[in-house]
């Protein structure tokens, strides 16, 4: 009973953002990436969309979490570079072409 896969995102650890990953039958893992920019609306939506699409396409969960994390990081960096106001959320349209299918 219960979920077989869990990811808890956005765990701030100093200059890093961590994601806690659990898969039934495996040891829990923590993946970290350097934090860029500031908090923005929409990052969780982008992250969850990648996880959901990858689940449907059979991408391994760990790889999907890493891909989603890296893409969100690039989205935040692009938002900062383009001077998108924080209140306008995260910019993904300009870099979605960089997102790999698998």
C-alpha positions in Angstrom: 0.0 0.0 0.0 1.1 3.6 -0.6 3.2 5.1 -3.3 6.1 3.3 -4.8 7.9 6.5 -5.9 8.2 9.8 -4.1 10.2 13.0 -4.8 10.3 15.9 -2.4 11.7 18.9 -4.3 13.2 22.3 -3.4 15.0 21.4 -0.2 17.3 24.4 0.4 20.7 23.4 1.7 22.9 26.6 1.7 23.9 27.2 -1.9 22.2 24.1 -3.1 18.7 22.9 -3.9 18.1 19.2 -3.1 15.6 16.6 -4.1 14.8 13.7 -1.9 14.0 10.6 -4.0 12.4 7.4 -2.7 11.7 4.3 -4.8 10.2 1.1 -3.2 12.9 -1.5 -2.8 15.8 1.0 -3.0 17.6 3.2 -0.6 16.5 6.8 -0.4 18.7 9.2 -2.2 19.3 13.0 -2.2 20.3 14.8 -5.3 21.7 18.3 -5.1 22.3 21.1 -7.6 23.8 24.6 -7.2 21.1 27.1 -6.6 20.7 29.9 -9.2 18.6 33.0 -9.1 15.7 33.3 -6.7 12.4 31.4 -5.9 9.9 31.7 -8.7 6.3 30.6 -9.3 5.9 27.7 -11.7 9.0 25.7 -11.0 7.0 22.9 -9.4 4.6 22.8 -12.3 7.5 22.4 -14.8 9.2 19.8 -12.6 6.0 17.8 -12.1 5.2 17.9 -15.8 8.5 16.4 -16.7 8.1 13.7 -14.1 4.6 12.8 -15.4 5.7 12.8 -19.0 8.7 10.6 -18.3 6.6 8.2 -16.2 4.2 7.7 -19.2 7.2 7.2 -21.5 9.0 4.7 -19.2 11.9 6.8 -18.3 13.6 5.6 -15.1 12.5 7.7 -12.1 16.0 8.7 -10.9 16.9 9.9 -14.4 13.6 11.8 -14.7 14.2 13.6 -11.4 17.7 14.6 -12.5 16.4 15.8 -15.8 13.6 17.8 -14.3 15.9 19.4 -11.7 18.5 20.4 -14.4 15.8 21.8 -16.7 14.2 23.9 -13.9 17.6 25.2 -13.0 18.1 26.3 -16.6 14.7 27.9 -16.6 15.4 29.9 -13.6 18.8 31.0 -15.0 17.1 32.0 -18.3 14.5 34.0 -16.3 17.2 35.9 -14.5 19.2 36.5 -17.8 16.0 37.8 -19.5 15.2 40.0 -16.5 11.8 38.4 -16.2 10.1 39.8 -13.0 10.0 37.3 -10.2 6.2 37.8 -10.1 5.9 36.6 -13.7 7.2 33.1 -12.7 9.7 30.9 -14.5 10.6 31.3 -18.2 10.6 27.9 -20.0 9.4 28.7 -23.5 12.8 30.0 -24.7 14.6 26.8 -23.7 12.1 24.0 -24.0 13.8 22.9 -27.2 16.7 21.8 -25.0 14.6 19.3 -23.1 15.5 15.8 -24.3 12.7 13.4 -24.9 14.4 10.4 -23.2 
